[in-house]
Amino acid sequence: MKYQRGVTLSGLIVWGVVIALVAILGMRVVPDVIDYYKIKKIVASTAMNASGKTVPEIRAIFDKYADVDSIQTIKGTDLDISKEGNEVVVAFAYEKRISLFHNVSLLIDFQGSSAQR
């Protein structure tokens, strides 16, 4: 007697639900992660162009870069600007709450600095 092989209907439904939940999570989280990497790139560019500039000028540089990349998450006023040795260090930290469904949300803390390479 040969054994039957394959997927049962209930197994197919369970895997379909799991794949759908992972896809929904990915569609909600990926845009915010992309924004985070854009912000890191902008902060690095701002820090490279910051030598000899004042803090308001550095924030204005960041805002110009953010306008080009359509970043609305943080502004130049949210940056922490300091000096380590002769190097200007631009840092940022923010949290993003992503609503998944009904009353369930995901909270992600993003942070970065131009000193981190």
C-alpha positions, -999 to 999 in steps of 0.1 A, spaced: 0 0 0 14 34 -10 13 63 15 -2 95 3 20 126 3 11 163 2 -4 191 22 -38 189 39 -63 217 35 -59 227 72 -21 228 68 -24 249 37 -47 274 56 -23 276 86 7 283 64 -13 308 43 -22 327 75 14 327 87 27 339 54 0 366 52 9 379 87 46 380 79 38 398 46 17 424 65 44 429 91 70 434 63 48 459 44 43 480 76 80 479 89 101 481 57 92 518 48 103 529 83 135 510 81 142 525 47 136 560 62 161 551 90 188 542 66 181 574 46 184 594 78 217 577 86 230 586 52 219 622 56 235 625 90 268 612 76 267 637 48 258 665 71 287 657 94 311 656 65 300 691 54 299 705 90 335 716 95 336 753 104 299 756 106 277 767 136 250 744 151 221 763 134 239 760 101 245 723 106 208 718 113 199 738 82 221 716 61 204 685 75 169 700 68 180 707 32 191 671 27 159 658 44 138 679 21 154 663 -9 149 628 4 113 636 16 121 628 53 94 639 76 103 617 106 129 640 122 140 676 117 173 694 122 161 706 157 160 669 168 197 663 162 223 661 189 254 679 177 287 677 195 324 678 189 348 650 196 383 663 191 383 681 158 354 661 144 318 672 145 295 644 156 258 645 146 235 620 164 198 613 164 174 591 182 136 586 178 110 560 182 84 549 157 51 533 166 37 512 138 1 501 141 -3 465 129 -40 458 135 -68 468 159 -50 477 192 -17 459 184 13 481 175 50 477 172 74 502 188 109 505 173 136 527 188 159 541 161 192 558 169 224 566 150 254 588 148 279 600 123 306 586 146 293 551 140 308 537 108 
